[in-house]
Amino acid sequence: TPATLRWVGALLLVALGVLGAACGAQTRPVRTRWEWLSFDIPARRDLIEQVGLAVLDVVAAGLALWALLPHADVGFVAFITVYAAAMLLGMIGHTPGGVGVFEAAMVFTLSGSVKTQQMVAALLAYRAIYFGVPLIVSAALLAGFEGRALKGRLPLRHAARASRLAPLFLSLVTFVVGGMLVISSATPAFWHRLHILSDLLPLWVLESSQMLCSVLGVLLLFVARGLLRRLDAAWWMTLALAVLSLALSLTKGLAFVEAGVLGMLIVLLLATRRRFNRHSSLFAERFTAGWLVSVAMVLMLATWVMLFAFRDVPYTRDLWWQFAFDERAPRALRATLAASLFAATFSFWQLLRPAPGHFVKPAAEDLHDAARIVRAQERSDAGLALMGDKSFLFSESREAFLMYAKNGRTWAALHDPVGPREEWAALISKFVALAHAHGGRAAFYQVRANALPLYLDAGLSLMKLGEEAHVVLDDFDLKGSHRAHLRYALKRGERDGFTVEVIDQAKVPASLETLRRISNGWLTSRDAREKSFSVAAFTDEYLAAQSVMLVRQNDEPVAFVTFMTTDLNTEATVGVMRHVESASPYAMEYLFTQLALHLKQAGFRSLSLGIAPLSGMQPTPLASRWHRLAGIVWRFGGRFYNFRGLRAFKSKFQPHWEPRYLAASGSVGVVFTLADLSLLAGGRRS
């Protein structure tokens, strides 16, 4: 009742007065044992100034809309109360500028005092005057600052101040443009423009353009959230949608103003490209309920505008199937329905799809258990689990585990499970179920041939990735003509002043700075950065658990390689390999030859030199399309990656080549899995 509202308002004013009286001359922090209950009491002057400016801002904005309603049957005090409440609802909806929510609240609340058509006309004019014109001016300024910064005419620090809010600004513009496209598709085009189009375009182009434009508008309403979060995928998608909508705005009715607004959006996107630098999936996170409600408000407003614009057209079922240049109502009806169905489908998919899951770094206990399992078995490449960049999935007995990482929808496990083989099948099935429970794709990277039946039983598709080089140390020596190049490498190394030193695990921490200088020099010379996932990376924790062979040239450290082993001392795998740019070209060949001889003398049976990508992919008449494509890349892709050179270097040691495979869910999704695997190797996680 009015009396209740007056008492509530009076109590709020009293509370504000008490708050002002409680403030002092300076801001005072209030800290409690509960962090969520800690806050700052502002200075009295700051509080009064902020409240005063807020009241002035709301009253001024309300006056701008009030001035557009000269025949409103409502007092200004009541009007400003409704206006403030509508603004609050728009803020709660978390849409840029409260678009859709604010308008719906104003129309609904004042429907008894102001005619609906007058209210809608005033709201449109208000948005154009109070928001549109300043938006255009600030957009031009933002584009100017960004463009001048790109050309170097303006110091970047000044441009950064002017465009720090570019993501928020572009999100607002994109949401408004999306709403414009949806509402525009629900309104009639001008007769004379349709007459011009009838001489230039077939009818199906006009019909499909209006429907597609409304659907693209809905997409822009959703993509605007990605811009708010500075996602690069949102930037690319917004640019593509804006360009396509620009073309459709002309073919649906020569909407020149609409095309101009879309052109402005394209210019803004191009000018602010570097502001959107977050690499993440556009729809990886769920949309908030407030955002979905705001999109629904825009669609409700578009539906109301359509019903109002065609209020003189009697509705019949046949209206849906009338196709002609002069049939504007059926066209708007179909476009609005398409936009509503698309938005509803997308919203239900967002609400009902499983949680995508997130990559979580392993806990200390998991790392300890994984290290225990790694040491107790003979596969030395399992030492990559100790890098700490992969999560673990343990068996029920915690005697076996899978190491995995996640990016996008791909859940990728590295190698076969580690531990007793009798627990592998259950672990593989458990991992596939985990990925599918989160709506993702399961993948097992670089698995061995003897485990392929387990992956086939789990319903996965297989694809050959290449071959891994294993040097059989029992047969390794420097005798014979086929080892002549290795003998020459040793002699050349001695002539160049090479000496070799093996650093045991216990002494590695003391040598980290020396190794780091070599590693940093190697990365700098190649303009590269550390890899991860399936490749060993230089980290203090990882190197501290490995053994290292270091090469010195005239007592100066020039190259090193780490090698992973287990307690069984049967197999070793090379890890981090680095050398300085000034090292002799024979340094690495000398280093690997010395490593093989050292491991043979220590009683090891095998040394893994790692995988040669796409190796052994010879084309055959019945080969799959992937196999044939990989063979073509192997033959002609040398300008992008030295496939042949890598295999040629490893072939000098006369290794035994073992095939390695990718086992993944689906068939078409394998392409996306390979893309995600490359991102995982680059350090990406999600």
N, C-alpha and C positions, 0 to 999 in steps of 0.2 A: 504494500500500500504506500501511497505518497508519504504518509507520516513515518512509516518505517524507514523509507529511503532518506528522509530528512534527518532522522536520528542517526543513521549510519554515517551520513555525510558530516554531521556535526561531530561525531566521535572521531572520524578521520582527521578533521581539522584540529581537534583537541590533541590528538596523538602527534600531529605534525608540530603543534606548538610545544608540547612536552619534549619532543626530539630536539627542537631548536634551543629550548632552555637547557637541555642536558649537554649541549655542545659547548666546548670551550673556545679559547682563542686559537688553539692549535689542534691539528689532527692527532687523535690519541688511539693507539692500537689496544684492542681488548683481546687477550689470549686466554683460552680455557684449556682444560685437559683434552677436550674434544676439538679436533681441528675444524670440523664443520661448523662449530659454534664460535669460532674466532672471527673477529671483524674489526673494522676501524671506525671510530666515531669522528666524523668530519668536523672541521672547524666551522663555527657558527656562520662566519661570513661566506664560506664556500657553499654551505647548505642553502642559505638564503639566496645567493646568486644563482645557484643551479635550479632551485625551485622556481625562482622568478623568471629565468630564461625559458624554462620548460613551459610555464603557463603562457608566457608571451608567444612562444613558438606555436603552441596549440591554438591559442585564440586567433593569431594572425592567419594560420592555415584555415581555421574554421571560417574566418571572415571572407577568405577568398571563395569558398564554396557558398557561403551565405549570400554574397553579392550576386551570385548567379541564380538565386531563387527569389526574385522580387515579389512573387505572389504566394509565398509560402504561408500557410496558416499555422505557424508555430513560432513561439517567441525565441529570441536569440539564446537565452539561458538554457531553455530546454534543448534547443538545437545543438549548442556546444557540448551539452552533456551526452547526447546521442553520438555526436561526432567523436568525442574522446573515447567513448566505449567501443565504437566501431574501429578506431585506430588501435585500441588495446587488443581487440580480437584479431586484427591483422598481424600484430606483433606475435601473438600466441601461435598463429598459423605458420610462422617462420617463412613466409614467402617474401620475396623482394618487394618492398613498398606496400605489403599487405594486399597486393592486387587480387581481386576476386572476392576475398573475404570482406574487405572494407566496403566495397560496393554493395554486396548482398546484404550486409547488416544495415546499411543506410536505407536501401530500398524497402527492406522488410519492416524496419522500425517506424519509418516516417510515411508508410503507405496510407495511413489514415489522414494525414495532414497535407501531404504534397502528392499531386498526381504523379503516377509512376513514370509516364513519359517525360514529364518535366524533371523529375529526379534523375532519370537516366541521362537526359541531355545535359543537365547541370554537372553530373559526375564526369561525363566525358569531357566537357569543356574544362572542368576543374583539373582533371589529370593532364590535359594538354597545356593549360596555362601554368599551373603550379609545379608540375613535374616535367612535362614534355619539353617545354622551352628551356628550362635550366639543364635538362638532360642533354639536349642537343648542343648547347653551348659548352657544357663540361666535356661532352664527347669530343667536340672539336679541339678543345684545349688539350685533352688527354692524348688524342692522336698527334697533335702538334708536338707535345713534349716527347712522346715516344719516337716519332719520326726524326726529330732533331737529335735526340740521344743516339739513335742508330747511325746518323750521319756524322756524329762526333762534334757537332757545332755547339752542343750544350754539355757541360760536365754531367756525367752520369748521376752524380749524387743529387743534383738538383732535380733531374728527371725522376729519380727514385722517390723523392718526396712527393712529387706531383702525382705519381702513378702507383703509389703503394696500395691503394684501394682498388686497383684495376680488376682483380678477380670478383670482388663484391659488386663493382660497377657493371662489369660485363654480365654477371649473373642476373642483375636487375634488368638490364637492357634485353637480354635473351628471353627472360620470362615474359616481359611486356610484349616483345615481338611475337613470341609463341601465342600469347593470348590474342594479339591482333590478328594473326592468321586464322585462328579458330573462329573468332567472331566475324571476321571478314567473309569467311566461307559460308557463314549463316545468313548473310545479308545479300540483297539483290544487287547485281551489277547494273551499270547504266545502259539504257536501251541503245543509245547511239554507238557505244563501244562494242556491244554484242553484235550490232549490225556490221561493224567493220570486221570483226573476227569471223563472221559467217562467210565473208568473201575470201578469207585467208586460210582458215583452218577447218578440218573436218569436225563434225559434232563430237566424236569420241574423245578428241583431244581436249575440248572444252569441258566435257563432263568429267573426265579422269583428272584434269588439272585441279578442279575445285575440290574434289574428294581427296586427292593426294595432298593438297595444300593444307587441308584441315588436319590430316593425320600427321604431317610434318610439324604443324604447330603444336600438337600434343607432345611430340617427341622433344621439341625445344623446351617445353615446360618442364620435362624431366631432366633434360641435359643441363639446364641452368644450374642444377644442384652440383653437378660435377665441376662447373666453372667456379662455383663458390669455393670448392675444395682444391682449386688450382690443378686439376688433373689434365695431363696432356691429351689423353684420349677424348676428354670432353671438348677440348679446343678443336681438335681435328673434326670431330663429329658435328659440332656447331657450325664450323666453316662449311662443311659439305652440305648440311641441311640448309644453311642460309643461301648458298649458291643455287641449289636446286629450287628452293622456294622463290628465289628471285626470278628464275625462268618461268615457274608456274604462275606467279602473280601476273605476268603479262599474258600468258595463254588462257587464263581463266576469266579475264575481263579487262585487260589493259589497266590494271591497278597501279598507276604510276606513283602515287604517294606511298603505297605499300612497297613497291620496288625501291623507292628512294630510301625508306627506312631500312630495308634489308641491305642495301648497298652501304649505308652508314655502319651497320653491324659488321659487315665484312671488312670494311676499312679498320674499324676498331680492333677486330680480331687479329688482323695482320700486323697492326701497330704494336700490339701487346703480347706477341707470341711468347717472348722469353719469360713472361710472368707465370705461365702455366707449365711448370717443370716437374710436377709430381707424377711419377710413373706408377700408375695403378689402374686396375680394371675399373671402368666407368660405373658398372652396376655391381661391383663386388660387395658393397655395403647396402643394407636395406634403406629404403626411403622412410623418413619419419611419417607418422600418421598425419602430422600437421601439413606436411608438403602434399600428401595425397589428397587431403581435404581441400587444400587450396586449388589444386588442379580440378577437383570436382566443382568448386565454386566457379571457376572460369567456364567450365562446360555448362553449368546451370545458367550462368549469365548469357552465354552464347545461345542456348536454347530459348531463353526468354526473349532475347533480341530477335531471333528468327520468328517466334510466334507473334511478336509485336509488329515486325516488318511485314508479315504476310497475314495480318489479322483479317483482311478482307477476302482471303482465298479460302473457300470452304474445303474442309478436309474430307477426302474420300480415300478409300483403299487404292483406287486407280492412280492416285497422285504419285505413288512410288514408282510407277512404270511409265511415266510420261517423259519422253526424251525429245527435246526440241530446243533451238536457240532461244526462243522466247518463253520457255517454261523455266522461270527462275526459281519458283517455289519448290518444285520437286528436286531441283539440283541442290538447293540449300538444305532441304530435308535429308537427302542422302548423305551430304557432306557432314552434317551435324551428327547423324547416326553413326557414320564411320568413325568420326573422332571419339564419340562416346564409347563405342564398342572397343576401340583400340585402347583407350585410357583404362577402361574397366578390366580388359584382359591383362594389360601390363600391371595394373595395381594388384589384381588377384595373384599374378605370378610372383610379384614382390612379397606379398603377404604370406603365400603358401609355400614358397620354395624353401628348401632346407638351409640352415645356417651354413655359410661358406667355410667356416673354420679359419684359423689363423696359424701361421708358423710360430712355434714357441721354442726358444732355445732350451737345450737339455738342462735338467737340474744336476747339481753336483753328484747326487747319489746315482743318477742314471749314467753319468760319465764314468763313475767309478766301476759300476757293474759292467758297462760296455768294455772298459779297459781290461777287466778281469777275463771276460769271455774272449776278447781278441787275443790275449796272451796265451790262452789255453788251447788254441787251434792253430792250424798251419798256414792259413791264407794270410799272407802279409799285407795285401792291399786293404784288408779290413782296418788297418791302422788309420785310414782316412776318417774313421769315426771319431778319433780323438781331436779333430780340428775344432769341434764345438759349434760348427755351423749347420748341423743337421739334428733333427729330432730323432727320438728312438721309439720303436714299438717293440716291446718285449713279449716273449711267449709267457704262458701261464706259469711256467717254472722259473722264469727269469734266467734261463740258461741259454737262450738264443734271442737274437734281436734283428730288427731291420733298421737301417739308418735312412732317413728320408727328409725331404724339404718340400715346400709348397710355393707355387707361384700361379696366380690366377686360378683356374680350375684344375690344374695339373698337380697331382700328388705323386712325386717321383721318389722312388726308393733307389738307392745306389747299390749295385751288385746284388748278389743273392743274399739270403739271410745268413747271419753269422752264428755259428753254434752247431749243435748236433743236428744231423740231416733229418732225423725222424720228426723234428719239430718244424721243418721248413713249410710243409704243405699247409699246416694250420696257420702259420704266420702270414703266408701269402694270401690265403683266403680272408684273414682278419684285416689285412691292409686294404685289399680290394673293397671289402665291406665298409671300412672306414671312409675311403674316398667317395664311394657311392652314397653313403649316408649324408655327406655334405654336398651332394650334387656335383662331384668332381670326377676327373679321369685318373685312374690308377696307372702308373707306369713303373717298370723296373728297368733300370739303365745299366748296360754292360753286364748282362747276365751270361752265364756259361752254358755251353751246349749240353752238358750232362744234366742240367736242371730244367730243360725246356718242357718235358712232359708235365711238370708241376704247373707251369704257367698256362699251358694249353688246357689242363683240367680246370683252371680257374677262369676260363673263358676269355683269355687275352689273345691278342694278335701279335705275331712275331715279325721282326724286321731285323736284318743283319746290319750292324753298324760299322764293322771293320774287324781287324784282327789284332790280337795282343802278342807282343814279342816276348818269348820266354827263352832265356839262354840256359841250356842244360849244362850246368857247371861240371858235372862228372866228365863230359866230353870236351870241355873247353881247354884249349891250349894254344900256343903260338906257333905250332909246327904246320908245315904245308904251305902251298902257294896261296890257298884261299885265306890265309891269315897274314899275308905279307903286309897289307896296309896297316894292320894292328902293330906288327913288329916295327914298321917304319914310324908309327906314331910314338911308340915308346922311345925309339932312338932319337927322333926329332925333339921330343920333350926333354930328354937328358941334355941334348945339345943346346936347347933354349933355356936351360937352368931350372927345369921343373923338379920339384920334390913333392911328395904326397904325404899327408898326415891323416890318420884316422882318429876322430874325436868321439870318445864314448859318450853315452847319454849323461853320465854324471858330470862330464866336463863341458858339455854344450853351453850351459848358461854363462860360463866365463868367456865363451867365444862369440856370444851373440852380437856384440857390437861390430866385430870384424866381419861376420857373416852379413850383418845388416847393410854395411857399406857396399859390399859386393852386390847384394840384392837391389838396393836402391839405385845403384849405377846401372844395373841391367834394365830395370823398369824405366828409368829416365831415357836411356838410349833408344828404347823401343816405343816411347810415349805410351806405355801400357800401365795397367794397374793389376793388383792381385786378383787372381781367380779364386773360385771356391767350388764347393759341392764335389765334383768328380776329379778335381785337380788339387794337388797339395799347394797350400799357400804359406807364405812366410809369416808365421805368428810365433810369439815367444813361447806360448804354452805348447804349441804343436812341435816346434823344433826341440824343446826340452825333453820330449818323449822319444826322440829319434837319435840315430847315430849319424855322423857326418864324416864325409871324406873331403878334405880340403887340399887344394893344389896351390903351391907357392911357386912364383917365378922370380928367381934371384931373391928369395926370402920375402917377396911381396905377395900377399894373398890375392889370387886372381880368379879362382873358380872353386865351386863346391857343389856337392850333391848330398842330399839326405837319403837315407834308405830305411825302410820300415822292415822290422823283423818281429817274430814272435818267440815265445820261450822254447818252442820245439826246434828252432834253428834249422829249418828245412828249406824255406823259401824267403827271398828278400824282394822288395819292390822299391824302385827309385821314387823319390818324392819331389822335393824342391830342387831344381837345377838352375844355377845362376853363374854368370861369369862377367867380368868387367869388359868394357868395349875394347880396351887396349890389349887384351889377352891374345896369345898366339892362336891362329885358326886351328891348331892341333890340340888345344887345351882340353876340350870336351872329350875328344876321342881318346886322348891319353888318360883322362880321368875315368872314363867308363871301363877302359881296359884294365886299369889298376884296380878298380872296384870289383870286377869279375874275378881277377886273380886273388884278391884278398878274401872274398867270400868263399871261393873254392878251397883255399887253404884253411878257412875256419870251419869247413865241413858242411856248408850249405849245398843243396842240390840244384837250386834253380834261382835265377835272377830275372824278374819281370822288368822290361824296359818301357812298359806302358802300351797303350793302344795306338794303332795307326788308323785314323778314320778312313772309312770307305775302302780299306785295303781288302783285296780278295773278292771284289764285286764284279767279276768277269761276266759279261752278258751271255745268257744261254737262251735257246729258243722258247723255253717254258718259264722264263724268269718273270717275276712280278713287275708291275710298272715302277714301283719304288726301286727295285733292284736295278732295272735298266736305267732309271734316272741317276742313281748313285754311280753307276758305271760311267755315265756321260760326264758327271761332275768330276770323277776321278781322272778322266782323260783330258778334260778341257778346263778344269777349275784351278789350274796351277797359278794363275795370276791373282787369285783371291786367297789361296791357302796352299802351302807347299806340301800337298799330299804325297807326291812321289818322293820329294827330298827327304821327308820324315821317314818313310819306309826304307829308302836307300841307306840312310845313316844306320838304322837299326839292323839292316840286313848285313852290315859289315861284321856283326858278331855271330852270324850263322844261327839265328834263333829258330826255335820251333814256334810256328804261328798258330795261335788258337783263336777261333772265331768268337766274337762277342755280339750279343743281340739286345734289341729293345723289345720288351713285352709290354703292351699297352692296351687299354680299353678301346674298343671300337676300331674303325678303319679310317674314316675321314678325319676323326679327331687326332690321329697320329701326327698330322702336319702341325696342329696347334701344340701338341705335346713336345715336338722337337723345338719349336720356337720358345716354349717355356723353359725347356732344358738349357738352351743357350743363355737365357736370362738368369737362370739359377747359377750357371757357371760364372756369370758376371757379377754375382753377389746379390741378385734381386731375391727378395723373400716377401710373401704376403700371406 
